[in-house]
Amino acid sequence: MLGGAAAISALTFVGAPWWVVTITVVLAIVTPGGILLVQALVPQDSEHKRDLWLAGMRLVDRRARRKRTGRNRK
């Protein structure tokens, strides 16, 4: 797999449109930042990960219940 700089160089070398190069530059900057952010926010301990997933599933379940009860009232 190519790195961001190599991909940008290859695209400019073959004469790709400016918008393709721009999208590649943005992805080359945003992707590593997003990965670092996820690593910082998601706990590394498996017990904590499990608790985080359970909390997320409960939140989705509560929202789905509220949505269903709201439809039944109408």
BELTA-V880479 format. One record per backbone hydrogen bond with DSSP energy under -0.5 kcal/mol. NH is the residue of the N-H (numbers start at 1). CO is the residue of the C=O. Records with the same first field share a line. If there is no record, write none. Layout:
# BELTA-V880479
NH=CO + CO
This chain:
# BELTA-V880479
7=3
8=4
9=5
10=6
11=7
12=8
13=9
14=10
15=11
16=11
20=17
21=17
22=18
23=19
24=20
25=21
26=22
27=23
28=24
29=25
30=26
31=27
33=29
34=30
35=31
36=32
37=33
38=34
39=35
40=36
41=37
42=38
49=45
50=46
51=47
52=48
53=49
54=50
55=51
56=52
57=53
58=54
59=55
60=56
61=57
62=58
63=59
64=60
65=61
66=62
67=63
68=64
69=65
70=66
71=67
72=68
73=69
74=70 + 71
